[in-house]
């Protein structure tokens, strides 16, 4: 495999691990006592375990600008949660989820105008197929998706913050000196610190602290274990994602996020056949036809990346 394509494989691996993480999160939030925002804060705090690996990695202090942007990027990882769940409060999840496809579009535009990233012609075609396929594979019904409701604008804000987060990550890597060429874990740990500190700031107020503490106390031990497994999988995904952003195009990495929906769909169908209590993925011919068309599009996009 050409070195220039390694980032694609790393991206796909990252989205596969995130899909597995989504499956465990789905089991955890099955109970009504679980508030998704509180679960997010809880899982970010659970991820503190990654700092135990500091003695085993070449952990160093980043240059001031890179350090500042790493901490800010970590804060953005937390901040997108608020508008996202505000959107879910106001609209059905089937109408909210497809709007995630604005994320790679924003990433493409922001990366072009801020860090000067441009794509080859075949990558623009791949980008179109990947985003289109990602949209189709995530929809359950087309009606009302693009209504200009408050939920729509909350999702626009969510995807914009996510895009800024990813472009910010690419900016950090572009501005590190050659002595930091393998600084993936360093950047990851500093970004993680930004996320943890931001979470603690949110939890310093009673608005978020009380429901989070209530959720932690009410959550059965087995689901706490599932939450930790989800966190473990998501941390592996983040490390792979960080490396893929460093090695390749952040626009293409974001466009490949359609594969997360693909992997999640496959896993959900498998789990639907085994555990219908937690997974109720519709498996009718109309749904399968739409999903199959979406799969063709995202794999066509993957093909164009290798031309």
N, C-alpha and C positions, 0 to 999 in steps of 0.2 A: 504494500500500500504506500502511495506517495505520502511524504511527510506533510504536505499541504492539506491532506484529507483527514489527518488524525483527529483534528478538532471536531469533525463531523461525527466520528465514532464516539468520541468522548461526550458530545452533546446528547447523542441517542442514549448512551448509557446513563447519563444524568437524568434524562426524562423517564427512563425505565425505573430508576430508583425512586423518583418522585411519584410515579404511578403506584408503585408498591406502598409508598408512604400514604398516598391517598386512600388506598384500600383499608389500611389500619385505622386511619382517621375516620373513615366511614363507619367502622365498627364502634369506635369510641363515641361518636356523636349520635349514635342511634337512640340513646336515652335523651329524653327531653330536658334533663337536668344539666346537660352540657351546653353551655353558651359558647359558640364558635370563637368569639373574640377572647373570652377567658381561656379557652383551650389553646389558642395561639400564643398568648402570653405565657401560659404554663409550659408549653413545649419549648418556647425560646429559653425559659429559665432552665428547663431540663437539659438543654444543649450546652450548658456551662461545662459539662463533663469534658468537652473537647479541649479545654484549657489544661487538662491533666497531661496532655501530650506535649506541652511546651518544652519540658526537659529533653524530649526525644527528637526534636526538630531544631533546625538552625534558626531559632527565633531571634530576630533582631529588631531594633527600633528603625522604622521606616523614615525616610526624609520627611521634614515637616509638612510639605504640601501633600505628599502621598498619604501620610498619617492622617491629616485632617480629612482628606477625601474618603479615606477608608472608614473613618468613624461616621462621617455623614452618610456614606453609602449604606452602612449598617443601620443607621437611623431610618433611612428610607424604606428598608426592608420591613420595618415595623409599621411605618406610617401608612403604607398602602392598605393595611388591614382595615382601618377605620372606614374609609369610603366604600370599600368592597362589601363589608357586612351591612353598611347603611343601605347599599343598593339591594342586597338580599332581603332586608326588612321590608322594602317597598315593592318588590317585584318577584315573580316566580323565578326559581333558579334556572329553569329551561330558557328563560328570556335573558337572563343575566350572563350565563356562561359563554354564549357565542360572542359576546362583546369583548372577550379577552383577545379576540383577533385584531383589535386595534393596537395591542401592545407591540407586535413586530412592526407595524406600520409606523408608529411613533418612534420606535427604535431606529428604523431606517432613516427617517427624516432628521432626528436629533443627532445621530452619529454622523450624518453627512454634513450638517451645518455647524457642528461643534468640533469634531475631531477629524473631519475631512475624509471620512470613510466612503469609498466608492466601490461598486461591484462590477464584475465582468458581465457582459451581456447574458451569458448563460445563467449566471447567478440571479439576475433580475427575473428571468423566466422561472427559475427554480423558486424564488421568493414568492412569486404570484401563485404558483401551484401549491406551495406549502401552506400559505396563508388561506387560500381558498379551500383546500382540503381540510385544514384545521377548523375552519368555520363550519363546513358541512358536517364534519364528524361530531361536532359539539351541539348541533341543534336538535331539538325534539319537535319544535314547531316554529315556523317562520313568522307567524302572525304576531305583530306587536313588538318585535325585537328592536326596531329602530324608532319606536315612538319616543318623542323628546320629553320624557318624564324625568323626575328627579333621579330615579334609579339609573337612567341612561347617563346622565351627567356625572353621577357618582362613579360609574364604571369608566367613563372617559378619564376622570381624575385618577382612578386606580391604575389604569393601564399607562397613563402618562407618568405617574410616579415610578412604576415598574420599569418603564423604558429609561427614565433618567438614572435609575439605580444601575441598570446594566451598562449604559454608556459611561456612567461614572466609573464603573469597574474597569472598563476598557481604557479610559483616560488614565487611571492609576497605573496600569501596566505599561502604557505608552511612555509615561514620564518617569519610570524607574530606570536607574542607571544599569549598565551591564553587570554590575556586581549583584544585582537583584534579579537576574534573568530566570532563576528558578524559585521565585518568591511566592509561589502559589499559596503554600500553607501560611506564610507570614501574613499575606494580605487577607486570607480567609480568617485568621485569628483576630486581626485588628478590626475587620468588618464585623465579625461576630461580637467583639467587645462593644462596638457601637450599637448593635441590636440589643444586647443585654442591658446596657446603660439606659437606652431609650425605654425599654420595657419597664425597668425599675422606676423611671420617672413617671410613667403612666400609672404604675401601681402605687405610687406615693399618694395618689388621690383616692378617696373612698369610692368614686364612681366606678373605677375598674377593679380596685383591690377587693371590695366586698364580694362581687359576683365571682371573682377568680378564686378567692379563698373558699367560698361556698361550693364551687364546682369541685375543687381539689378534695374537700372533705367528703363530698357526696359521691365521688367517683369510686366505683368498686375497684379493688386492688388489681383484678385481672385487666381492667381497662386502663389502669395506670401503667401496667406492663405493656399493653398494646400501644399506648401513647409514647412510651420510651422507645419501643421498636420503631414507631413512625419517625421519631426524632433521629434515631440512629441512621435510618435509611435516607432521611432528608439531608443529614450532614454529609453522607457519602455523595449524594447527588450534588450538593453545593460545591464540594471540592472538585468533582469532575467538571461541573459547570464553570467554575472559576478558571480552571486550566484551559477549557475549550475557548473561553472568551479571550484568554491571553494569546492563544495560538492562532485563532482565526477571526473571521468577521463576526462582530457582535450582532449585526443585522441578520445574518444567516442563522446564527445560534438561536436568536429569538424566533425566527420563522420556523425552525425545527421543533418549536414547542408544540406544534400540531401533533407530533408523535406522542406527546404525553397523553393527549386525548385518545389516540389510537391504542396505546398500551393500556390505559385505564379501561377503555371499552372492552378490550379482549379479556383483561383480568376480571372485570365486572361480570361478563357473560359466563366465564368459567365459574366464578363464585355464585352466580345466580343459580346455576344448575346444582350446586352443592348446599348453599346456605341462603335460602330464599328469605330468611328473616331479615338479613342485613342488605341483601342485594336484590333489586327488582328491575334489572335491565330489560327493557322491552325487546322481545325477539320475534317481531312480526315481519312479514315480507317487505312492507313499505319501509320500515326502519332499516332493514338489512340492505335494501336497494340504495338508500341514501348513504348509508355507511360505506357500502362497497364502492360507490362513486367517489366518496371522500378518500378512501384508501388508495384508489387509483391515482388521484390527484397528488397526494402527498408522496407516493412512491415515484410518480413522474417527476416531482420536484427534486427528490433525492437523486434520480438519474441525471437530471440536468446539472447537479452539483459536480458530478464526476466527468462531465464532458470537457 
